[in-house]
């Protein structure tokens, strides 16, 4: 009887230890999942804020580019300069606010669909070319030509066409940002249901 009691107690202790072991494994997994979810949420929140600021900035820049005409308009130029300054600031914050997001999420399909890298290359090349045209016009003015000269008018026309093309490329950037935001919202809607 005593031996049966000891064996029964030993089996009870063994079963309790096994149950506690599996409880601890489960609790550890829950803690890890909670930590990863919190980090994903933090990364997504920072990125959503950055994406929204970027979309607003790009919309202002896109509007300025599409409104750009052959004559100087201080309002349009101010919009363009403000958006360029804001874009520069956002670019500086990219690694802090966006890089953690790419650890947890994959947006390659969206980026490919909207040709993000090609579009960005065009934006950079167009801005560089517009800068070149501006420098050429400045040089022509230093050489005595006026704004109504054939060469300067030609440079203005080329710049205007590039601004309008730039507007189209920025529109694709805005669409890609909206698609990424939508994807993030969809992934987080799973948790709210």
ROKE-296061 format. One line per field, with one value per atom (N, C-alpha, C): residue number from 1; atom name; x, z, y. Coordinates in steps of 0.05 Angstrom, whole numbers, plus 32768, in hexadecimal, padded with zeros to 4 digits. Layout:
gulum	NUM, ... $
sekol	CA, ... $
c1	X, ... $
c3	Z, ... $
c2	Y, ... $
This chain:
gulum	1, 1, 1, 2, 2, 2, 3, 3, 3, 4, 4, 4, 5, 5, 5, 6, 6, 6, 7, 7, 7, 8, 8, 8, 9, 9, 9, 10, 10, 10, 11, 11, 11, 12, 12, 12, 13, 13, 13, 14, 14, 14, 15, 15, 15, 16, 16, 16, 17, 17, 17, 18, 18, 18, 19, 19, 19, 20, 20, 20, 21, 21, 21, 22, 22, 22, 23, 23, 23, 24, 24, 24, 25, 25, 25, 26, 26, 26, 27, 27, 27, 28, 28, 28, 29, 29, 29, 30, 30, 30, 31, 31, 31, 32, 32, 32, 33, 33, 33, 34, 34, 34, 35, 35, 35, 36, 36, 36, 37, 37, 37, 38, 38, 38, 39, 39, 39, 40, 40, 40, 41, 41, 41, 42, 42, 42, 43, 43, 43, 44, 44, 44, 45, 45, 45, 46, 46, 46, 47, 47, 47, 48, 48, 48, 49, 49, 49, 50, 50, 50, 51, 51, 51, 52, 52, 52, 53, 53, 53, 54, 54, 54, 55, 55, 55, 56, 56, 56, 57, 57, 57, 58, 58, 58, 59, 59, 59, 60, 60, 60, 61, 61, 61, 62, 62, 62, 63, 63, 63, 64, 64, 64, 65, 65, 65, 66, 66, 66, 67, 67, 67, 68, 68, 68, 69, 69, 69, 70, 70, 70, 71, 71, 71, 72, 72, 72, 73, 73, 73, 74, 74, 74, 75, 75, 75, 76, 76, 76, 77, 77, 77, 78, 78, 78, 79, 79, 79, 80, 80, 80, 81, 81, 81, 82, 82, 82, 83, 83, 83, 84, 84, 84, 85, 85, 85, 86, 86, 86, 87, 87, 87, 88, 88, 88, 89, 89, 89, 90, 90, 90, 91, 91, 91, 92, 92, 92, 93, 93, 93, 94, 94, 94, 95, 95, 95, 96, 96, 96, 97, 97, 97, 98, 98, 98, 99, 99, 99, 100, 100, 100, 101, 101, 101, 102, 102, 102, 103, 103, 103, 104, 104, 104, 105, 105, 105, 106, 106, 106, 107, 107, 107, 108, 108, 108, 109, 109, 109, 110, 110, 110, 111, 111, 111, 112, 112, 112, 113, 113, 113, 114, 114, 114, 115, 115, 115, 116, 116, 116, 117, 117, 117, 118, 118, 118, 119, 119, 119, 120, 120, 120, 121, 121, 121, 122, 122, 122, 123, 123, 123, 124, 124, 124, 125, 125, 125, 126, 126, 126, 127, 127, 127, 128, 128, 128, 129, 129, 129, 130, 130, 130, 131, 131, 131, 132, 132, 132, 133, 133, 133, 134, 134, 134, 135, 135, 135, 136, 136, 136, 137, 137, 137, 138, 138, 138, 139, 139, 139, 140, 140, 140, 141, 141, 141, 142, 142, 142, 143, 143, 143, 144, 144, 144, 145, 145, 145, 146, 146, 146, 147, 147, 147, 148, 148, 148, 149, 149, 149, 150, 150, 150, 151, 151, 151, 152, 152, 152, 153, 153, 153, 154, 154, 154, 155, 155, 155, 156, 156, 156, 157, 157, 157, 158, 158, 158, 159, 159, 159, 160, 160, 160, 161, 161, 161, 162, 162, 162, 163, 163, 163, 164, 164, 164, 165, 165, 165, 166, 166, 166, 167, 167, 167, 168, 168, 168, 169, 169, 169, 170, 170, 170, 171, 171, 171, 172, 172, 172, 173, 173, 173, 174, 174, 174, 175, 175, 175, 176, 176, 176, 177, 177, 177, 178, 178, 178, 179, 179, 179, 180, 180, 180, 181, 181, 181, 182, 182, 182, 183, 183, 183, 184, 184, 184, 185, 185, 185, 186, 186, 186, 187, 187, 187, 188, 188, 188, 189, 189, 189, 190, 190, 190, 191, 191, 191, 192, 192, 192, 193, 193, 193 $
sekol	N, CA, C, N, CA, C, N, CA, C, N, CA, C, N, CA, C, N, CA, C, N, CA, C, N, CA, C, N, CA, C, N, CA, C, N, CA, C, N, CA, C, N, CA, C, N, CA, C, N, CA, C, N, CA, C, N, CA, C, N, CA, C, N, CA, C, N, CA, C, N, CA, C, N, CA, C, N, CA, C, N, CA, C, N, CA, C, N, CA, C, N, CA, C, N, CA, C, N, CA, C, N, CA, C, N, CA, C, N, CA, C, N, CA, C, N, CA, C, N, CA, C, N, CA, C, N, CA, C, N, CA, C, N, CA, C, N, CA, C, N, CA, C, N, CA, C, N, CA, C, N, CA, C, N, CA, C, N, CA, C, N, CA, C, N, CA, C, N, CA, C, N, CA, C, N, CA, C, N, CA, C, N, CA, C, N, CA, C, N, CA, C, N, CA, C, N, CA, C, N, CA, C, N, CA, C, N, CA, C, N, CA, C, N, CA, C, N, CA, C, N, CA, C, N, CA, C, N, CA, C, N, CA, C, N, CA, C, N, CA, C, N, CA, C, N, CA, C, N, CA, C, N, CA, C, N, CA, C, N, CA, C, N, CA, C, N, CA, C, N, CA, C, N, CA, C, N, CA, C, N, CA, C, N, CA, C, N, CA, C, N, CA, C, N, CA, C, N, CA, C, N, CA, C, N, CA, C, N, CA, C, N, CA, C, N, CA, C, N, CA, C, N, CA, C, N, CA, C, N, CA, C, N, CA, C, N, CA, C, N, CA, C, N, CA, C, N, CA, C, N, CA, C, N, CA, C, N, CA, C, N, CA, C, N, CA, C, N, CA, C, N, CA, C, N, CA, C, N, CA, C, N, CA, C, N, CA, C, N, CA, C, N, CA, C, N, CA, C, N, CA, C, N, CA, C, N, CA, C, N, CA, C, N, CA, C, N, CA, C, N, CA, C, N, CA, C, N, CA, C, N, CA, C, N, CA, C, N, CA, C, N, CA, C, N, CA, C, N, CA, C, N, CA, C, N, CA, C, N, CA, C, N, CA, C, N, CA, C, N, CA, C, N, CA, C, N, CA, C, N, CA, C, N, CA, C, N, CA, C, N, CA, C, N, CA, C, N, CA, C, N, CA, C, N, CA, C, N, CA, C, N, CA, C, N, CA, C, N, CA, C, N, CA, C, N, CA, C, N, CA, C, N, CA, C, N, CA, C, N, CA, C, N, CA, C, N, CA, C, N, CA, C, N, CA, C, N, CA, C, N, CA, C, N, CA, C, N, CA, C, N, CA, C, N, CA, C, N, CA, C, N, CA, C, N, CA, C, N, CA, C, N, CA, C, N, CA, C, N, CA, C, N, CA, C, N, CA, C, N, CA, C, N, CA, C, N, CA, C, N, CA, C, N, CA, C, N, CA, C, N, CA, C, N, CA, C, N, CA, C, N, CA, C, N, CA, C, N, CA, C, N, CA, C, N, CA, C, N, CA, C, N, CA, C, N, CA, C, N, CA, C, N, CA, C $
c1	8010, 8000, 8012, 8026, 8038, 8047, 804F, 805D, 804B, 8031, 801E, 801A, 8019, 8016, 802D, 8046, 805E, 805F, 8058, 8058, 8042, 802B, 8016, 801E, 802C, 8035, 804B, 805D, 8072, 8066, 8052, 8046, 8037, 802A, 801C, 8030, 8047, 805C, 8067, 806C, 8076, 8062, 8049, 8034, 8032, 8033, 8032, 804B, 8062, 807A, 8078, 806E, 806A, 8056, 8040, 802C, 8038, 8047, 8054, 8068, 8077, 808A, 807D, 8066, 8058, 804B, 8041, 8036, 804B, 8063, 8079, 8081, 8082, 8088, 8073, 8059, 8043, 8045, 804A, 804C, 8063, 8079, 8091, 808B, 807C, 8075, 8062, 804F, 803C, 804C, 805F, 806F, 807F, 808B, 809A, 8087, 8070, 805D, 8054, 804F, 8047, 805C, 8075, 808C, 808F, 808D, 808F, 8078, 8060, 8048, 804C, 8056, 805A, 806F, 8084, 8099, 808E, 807E, 8072, 8060, 8050, 803E, 804D, 8062, 8072, 807E, 8088, 8094, 807E, 8067, 8051, 8047, 8045, 803B, 804E, 8068, 807C, 807B, 8079, 8079, 805F, 8048, 802F, 8031, 803C, 803F, 8051, 8068, 807B, 806D, 805F, 8052, 803D, 802E, 8019, 8026, 803B, 8049, 8055, 8060, 806B, 8056, 8040, 802A, 8021, 801D, 8015, 802A, 8043, 8059, 805A, 8058, 8059, 8040, 8029, 8012, 8016, 8021, 8027, 803B, 8050, 8064, 8058, 8047, 803B, 8029, 8019, 8008, 8019, 802E, 803F, 804B, 8054, 8060, 804C, 8033, 801F, 8015, 8017, 800E, 8024, 803C, 8053, 804F, 8052, 804E, 8067, 8065, 807C, 8084, 8072, 8079, 807C, 808C, 8092, 8079, 8071, 805B, 8065, 8067, 8073, 8064, 804A, 803B, 8042, 8043, 804A, 8067, 8079, 8095, 8098, 8089, 808B, 8081, 806B, 8061, 8077, 8083, 8098, 80B0, 80B9, 80D0, 80C9, 80B0, 80A8, 80A7, 809C, 8099, 80B5, 80C7, 80E2, 80F1, 80ED, 80FA, 80EF, 80D4, 80C8, 80D1, 80D3, 80DC, 80F8, 8109, 8124, 8124, 8114, 8112, 8108, 80F3, 80E8, 80FD, 810D, 8122, 8136, 813C, 814F, 8144, 812A, 811D, 8117, 811C, 8114, 811F, 8139, 8144, 8138, 8133, 8128, 810A, 80FB, 80DE, 80D5, 80E4, 80DB, 80EA, 8104, 8113, 8109, 8100, 80F5, 80DD, 80CE, 80B6, 80BD, 80D3, 80DA, 80E6, 80EA, 80F2, 80DA, 80C2, 80AA, 8097, 8099, 8086, 8094, 8087, 8093, 8080, 8089, 8079, 8083, 8093, 809F, 808A, 8074, 805F, 8054, 8050, 8046, 805B, 8074, 808A, 808E, 808B, 808E, 8076, 805E, 8046, 8048, 8052, 8053, 806E, 8080, 809B, 80A8, 80A9, 80B3, 80CF, 80E1, 80FD, 8101, 80F4, 80F6, 80EB, 80D4, 80C8, 80DA, 80E7, 80F9, 8111, 811B, 8132, 812A, 8112, 8109, 8106, 80FB, 80F8, 8113, 8126, 8141, 814E, 814B, 8157, 8149, 812E, 8120, 8127, 812A, 8132, 814E, 8160, 817B, 817B, 816B, 8169, 815D, 8148, 813C, 8151, 8161, 8177, 818B, 8191, 81A4, 8198, 817E, 8172, 8172, 816E, 816E, 818A, 819E, 81BA, 81C1, 81B7, 81BC, 81AE, 8196, 8187, 8196, 81A0, 81AF, 81C8, 81D5, 81ED, 81E7, 81D0, 81C8, 81C1, 81B5, 81AF, 81C8, 81DC, 81F6, 8204, 81FE, 820A, 81F9, 81E5, 81D6, 81BC, 81B3, 8199, 8183, 816B, 8154, 8141, 812E, 811C, 810B, 8108, 80F8, 8109, 8122, 8133, 812C, 8131, 812A, 8136, 8150, 815D, 8151, 814C, 8140, 8124, 8114, 80F9, 80F9, 810C, 810F, 8115, 8127, 812E, 8115, 8106, 80EE, 80DA, 80D7, 80C4, 80CD, 80E6, 80F1, 80EC, 80F0, 80EC, 80CE, 80BD, 80A0, 8097, 80A1, 809A, 80A4, 80BC, 80C7, 80B7, 80AF, 809E, 8084, 8078, 805F, 8064, 807A, 8081, 8087, 8094, 809A, 8080, 806D, 8052, 8047, 8049, 803F, 804F, 8069, 8079, 8073, 806E, 8067, 804C, 803A, 8020, 8023, 8035, 803A, 8046, 8057, 8062, 804B, 8039, 8023, 8011, 800C, 7FFC, 8009, 8023, 8031, 8030, 8032, 8030, 8014, 8000, 7FE4, 7FE0, 7FEC, 7FEA, 7FF8, 800E, 801D, 800D, 8002, 7FF1, 7FD9, 7FCD, 7FB6, 7FBE, 7FD5, 7FDF, 7FE3, 7FEF, 7FF4, 7FD9, 7FC6, 7FAC, 7F9F, 7FA0, 7F93, 7FA0, 7FBA, 7FC7, 7FBF, 7FBC, 7FB4, 7F96, 7F86, 7F69, 7F64, 7F76, 7F73, 7F73, 7F82, 7F84, 7F6C, 7F5E, 7F48, 7F2E, 7F2D, 7F14, 7F14 $
c3	8000, 8000, 8000, 8011, 8012, 7FF8, 7FEC, 7FD3, 7FBD, 7FBE, 7FAA, 7FAE, 7FC7, 7FCC, 7FC2, 7FC7, 7FBE, 7F9F, 7F92, 7F75, 7F6A, 7F77, 7F6E, 7F71, 7F88, 7F8C, 7F78, 7F72, 7F5F, 7F43, 7F3C, 7F22, 7F21, 7F36, 7F38, 7F35, 7F43, 7F40, 7F24, 7F18, 7EFD, 7EE9, 7EEB, 7EDA, 7EDE, 7EF7, 7EFD, 7EF1, 7EF3, 7EE8, 7EC9, 7EBD, 7EA0, 7E97, 7EA6, 7E9F, 7EA3, 7EB9, 7EBE, 7EA8, 7E9F, 7E8A, 7E70, 7E68, 7E50, 7E54, 7E6C, 7E72, 7E6E, 7E78, 7E75, 7E58, 7E49, 7E2C, 7E1E, 7E25, 7E19, 7E22, 7E3B, 7E45, 7E38, 7E34, 7E27, 7E0A, 7DFD, 7DE1, 7DDF, 7DF2, 7DF2, 7DF7, 7E09, 7E0F, 7DF6, 7DE9, 7DD0, 7DBB, 7DB7, 7DA3, 7DAA, 7DC4, 7DCC, 7DC7, 7DCC, 7DC7, 7DA9, 7D98, 7D7B, 7D71, 7D7B, 7D73, 7D7B, 7D93, 7D9C, 7D8A, 7D84, 7D72, 7D56, 7D4C, 7D31, 7D32, 7D48, 7D4A, 7D4C, 7D5C, 7D5E, 7D42, 7D34, 7D1A, 7D07, 7D07, 7CF5, 7CFC, 7D15, 7D1C, 7D13, 7D17, 7D0E, 7CEF, 7CE2, 7CC5, 7CBA, 7CC6, 7CBD, 7CBF, 7CD4, 7CD8, 7CC2, 7CBD, 7CA8, 7C8C, 7C87, 7C6D, 7C69, 7C7E, 7C7A, 7C75, 7C84, 7C80, 7C64, 7C5B, 7C40, 7C2A, 7C2E, 7C1A, 7C18, 7C2F, 7C2F, 7C21, 7C27, 7C1B, 7BFD, 7BF4, 7BD8, 7BC9, 7BD7, 7BCA, 7BC5, 7BD9, 7BD5, 7BBE, 7BBE, 7BA9, 7B8E, 7B8D, 7B74, 7B69, 7B7B, 7B72, 7B67, 7B75, 7B6C, 7B51, 7B4D, 7B33, 7B1D, 7B22, 7B0D, 7B07, 7B1A, 7B16, 7B0A, 7B09, 7AFF, 7AE2, 7ADC, 7AC1, 7AB7, 7AA1, 7A95, 7AA3, 7AB2, 7AC0, 7ADE, 7AEB, 7B07, 7B18, 7B29, 7B3B, 7B58, 7B68, 7B82, 7B95, 7B92, 7BA3, 7B9C, 7B83, 7B7A, 7B82, 7B7E, 7B85, 7BA3, 7BB3, 7BD0, 7BD8, 7BCC, 7BD2, 7BCB, 7BB5, 7BAC, 7BBF, 7BC7, 7BD9, 7BF5, 7BFF, 7C19, 7C18, 7C03, 7C01, 7BFE, 7BEF, 7BEC, 7C07, 7C17, 7C31, 7C43, 7C43, 7C53, 7C4A, 7C30, 7C25, 7C2F, 7C2F, 7C39, 7C56, 7C66, 7C83, 7C86, 7C77, 7C78, 7C70, 7C5C, 7C53, 7C69, 7C78, 7C8F, 7CA5, 7CA7, 7CBC, 7CB3, 7C9A, 7C8F, 7C9F, 7CA5, 7CB2, 7CCE, 7CDC, 7CF7, 7CF6, 7CE4, 7CE4, 7CD2, 7CBD, 7CAB, 7CAC, 7CB1, 7CB0, 7CC2, 7CDB, 7CEC, 7CDF, 7CD0, 7CC3, 7CB0, 7CA1, 7C8E, 7C9A, 7CB4, 7CC2, 7CC4, 7CC7, 7CCC, 7CB5, 7CA1, 7C8B, 7C70, 7C5C, 7C41, 7C2E, 7C21, 7C0F, 7BF2, 7BEC, 7BD2, 7BBB, 7BBF, 7BAA, 7BA4, 7BB9, 7BB5, 7BA8, 7BB1, 7BA5, 7B87, 7B81, 7B65, 7B54, 7B5F, 7B51, 7B49, 7B5A, 7B55, 7B4B, 7B45, 7B3A, 7B4B, 7B65, 7B78, 7B71, 7B6D, 7B69, 7B4F, 7B3A, 7B20, 7B22, 7B30, 7B34, 7B44, 7B59, 7B69, 7B59, 7B48, 7B37, 7B24, 7B19, 7B07, 7B16, 7B2E, 7B3E, 7B42, 7B4B, 7B50, 7B36, 7B20, 7B07, 7AFD, 7AFF, 7AF6, 7B06, 7B21, 7B31, 7B2B, 7B25, 7B1E, 7B03, 7AF0, 7AD5, 7AD7, 7AE8, 7AEB, 7AF8, 7B0A, 7B15, 7B00, 7AEE, 7AD8, 7AC6, 7ABF, 7AAE, 7ABC, 7AD6, 7AE5, 7AE4, 7AE8, 7AE7, 7ACB, 7AB6, 7A9B, 7A96, 7AA0, 7A9D, 7AAC, 7AC4, 7AD3, 7AC3, 7AB7, 7AA8, 7A8F, 7A82, 7A6B, 7A74, 7A8B, 7A95, 7A9A, 7AA6, 7AAB, 7A91, 7A7C, 7A62, 7A52, 7A60, 7A54, 7A48, 7A49, 7A3D, 7A51, 7A47, 7A57, 7A58, 7A6B, 7A6F, 7A56, 7A44, 7A2C, 7A14, 7A1A, 7A04, 79FD, 79E5, 79DB, 79EC, 79F3, 7A03, 7A1F, 7A2C, 7A47, 7A46, 7A32, 7A2F, 7A2B, 7A1B, 7A15, 7A2F, 7A40, 7A59, 7A6C, 7A6C, 7A7D, 7A73, 7A59, 7A4E, 7A56, 7A54, 7A5C, 7A79, 7A89, 7AA6, 7AAD, 7A9F, 7AA3, 7A9C, 7A86, 7A7E, 7A93, 7A9D, 7AB1, 7ACB, 7AD3, 7AEB, 7AE7, 7AD0, 7ACC, 7ACC, 7AC1, 7AC3, 7AE0, 7AEE, 7B0A, 7B1A, 7B13, 7B20, 7B1E, 7B06, 7B01, 7B12, 7B14, 7B24, 7B41, 7B4B, 7B67, 7B6D, 7B59, 7B5D, 7B62, 7B54, 7B59, 7B75, 7B7E, 7B99, 7BAD, 7BA9, 7BBB, 7BBB, 7BA4, 7BA2, 7BB2, 7BAF, 7BBD, 7BDC, 7BE5, 7C01, 7C0B, 7BFC, 7C04, 7C05, 7BF2, 7BF1, 7C09, 7C11, 7C28, 7C42, 7C44, 7C5B, 7C5D, 7C46, 7C45, 7C4E, 7C45, 7C4D, 7C6B, 7C76, 7C93, 7CA2, 7C99, 7CA7, 7CA5, 7C8E, 7C8B, 7C9E, 7CA1, 7CB3, 7CD0, 7CD7, 7CF3, 7CF8, 7CE3, 7CE6, 7CEF, 7CE8, 7CF0, 7D0E, 7D1C, 7D39, 7D47, 7D39, 7D46, 7D45, 7D34, 7D31, 7D44 $
c2	7FE9, 8000, 8019, 8018, 802F, 8032, 801C, 801D, 8028, 801F, 8029, 8047, 8050, 806D, 807D, 8072, 8080, 8081, 806B, 806A, 807D, 807E, 8090, 80AD, 80B3, 80CF, 80D6, 80C3, 80C8, 80CD, 80BC, 80C0, 80DB, 80E3, 80FD, 8113, 8111, 8126, 8127, 8110, 810F, 811B, 8115, 8120, 813E, 8147, 8164, 8172, 8166, 8172, 8174, 815F, 815F, 8175, 8177, 818B, 81A7, 81AC, 81C5, 81CC, 81B8, 81BB, 81C5, 81B8, 81C0, 81DC, 81E1, 81FC, 8212, 820C, 821F, 8223, 820E, 8210, 8221, 821C, 822B, 8249, 824E, 8269, 8278, 826A, 8276, 827D, 826B, 8270, 8288, 828A, 82A1, 82BB, 82BB, 82D3, 82DB, 82C7, 82CD, 82D9, 82CC, 82D6, 82F2, 82F7, 8312, 8327, 8320, 8332, 8338, 8323, 8327, 8338, 8332, 8342, 835F, 8364, 8380, 838E, 8380, 838C, 8391, 837E, 8382, 839A, 839C, 83B3, 83CD, 83CE, 83E7, 83EE, 83DB, 83E0, 83EA, 83DD, 83E4, 8400, 8407, 8422, 8438, 8434, 8447, 844A, 8433, 8433, 8440, 843A, 8446, 8464, 846E, 848B, 8496, 8489, 8491, 8490, 847A, 8478, 848D, 8494, 84A9, 84C4, 84CA, 84E3, 84E4, 84CD, 84CC, 84CF, 84C2, 84C4, 84E1, 84EF, 850B, 851C, 8517, 8526, 8521, 8508, 8502, 850D, 850E, 851A, 8537, 8545, 8562, 8566, 8555, 8557, 8550, 853C, 8534, 854A, 8556, 856C, 8583, 858A, 85A0, 8599, 8580, 8578, 8579, 8570, 8570, 858C, 859E, 85BA, 85CB, 85C1, 85D0, 85D7, 85F1, 85FA, 8608, 8615, 8622, 863C, 8648, 8660, 865B, 866B, 8668, 866F, 865D, 8661, 865D, 8672, 8670, 865C, 865A, 8647, 862A, 8624, 8609, 8603, 8616, 8612, 860E, 861D, 861A, 85FE, 85F5, 85DA, 85C5, 85C9, 85B6, 85B6, 85CD, 85CF, 85C4, 85CA, 85BF, 85A1, 8596, 8579, 856C, 8579, 856F, 856E, 8584, 8585, 856F, 856C, 8557, 853B, 8537, 851D, 8517, 852B, 8528, 851F, 852C, 8525, 8508, 8501, 84E6, 84D2, 84D8, 84C6, 84C1, 84D6, 84D3, 84C1, 84C0, 84B0, 8493, 848D, 8473, 845C, 845C, 8444, 8440, 8456, 8453, 844B, 8455, 8451, 843B, 8433, 841F, 8404, 8405, 83EC, 83D6, 83DC, 83C7, 83B9, 83C8, 83BC, 83A5, 83A9, 8395, 837B, 837C, 8363, 8351, 835C, 834D, 834A, 835C, 835C, 835C, 8351, 834F, 835D, 8372, 8382, 8380, 836B, 8369, 8369, 835B, 835A, 8376, 8386, 83A1, 83B2, 83AF, 83BF, 83B8, 839E, 8396, 839F, 839D, 83A6, 83C3, 83D4, 83F0, 83FA, 83E7, 83ED, 8403, 83FF, 8413, 841C, 8408, 840F, 841E, 8415, 8422, 843F, 8441, 845B, 846E, 8463, 8474, 847C, 846A, 8471, 8487, 8486, 849B, 84B5, 84B4, 84CD, 84DA, 84CA, 84D5, 84E0, 84D1, 84DA, 84F3, 84F4, 850C, 8525, 8521, 8538, 8542, 852F, 8536, 8545, 853B, 8547, 8563, 8567, 8581, 8594, 858A, 859A, 85A2, 858F, 8596, 85AC, 85A9, 85BE, 85D9, 85D9, 85F2, 85FF, 85EE, 85F8, 8603, 85F4, 85FE, 8619, 861B, 8635, 864B, 8645, 865A, 8662, 864F, 8655, 8666, 865F, 866F, 868C, 868F, 86AA, 86B9, 86AB, 86B8, 86C1, 86B2, 86B9, 86CE, 86D9, 86EF, 86E8, 86CF, 86C8, 86CE, 86D4, 86DA, 86C2, 86C3, 86AD, 86A7, 86BB, 86B6, 86AD, 86A7, 869D, 8680, 8679, 865E, 8648, 864B, 8636, 8633, 8649, 8647, 863D, 8646, 863B, 861D, 8614, 85F7, 85E8, 85F3, 85E6, 85E6, 85FC, 85FD, 85E8, 85E5, 85D1, 85B5, 85AF, 8595, 8590, 85A4, 85A2, 859D, 85AC, 85A9, 858D, 8582, 8567, 8553, 8557, 8545, 8547, 855F, 8562, 8552, 8553, 8544, 8526, 851D, 8500, 84F9, 850B, 8506, 8503, 8513, 8511, 84F5, 84E9, 84CD, 84B9, 84BC, 84AA, 84AC, 84C4, 84C8, 84BC, 84BD, 84B0, 8492, 8485, 8469, 8464, 8476, 8474, 8476, 8488, 848C, 8473, 8468, 844F, 8438, 8436, 8420, 8424, 843D, 8442, 843B, 8443, 843C, 841D, 840F, 83F2, 83E5, 83F0, 83E5, 83EB, 8403, 8409, 83F7, 83F2, 83E0, 83C4, 83BA, 83A0, 839E, 83B3, 83B3, 83B3, 83C3, 83C4, 83A9, 839C, 8382, 836D, 836E, 835B, 8360, 8379, 837F, 837C, 837D, 8378, 835B, 8349, 832D, 832A, 833B, 833A, 8347, 8359, 8367, 8358, 8343, 8333, 831C $
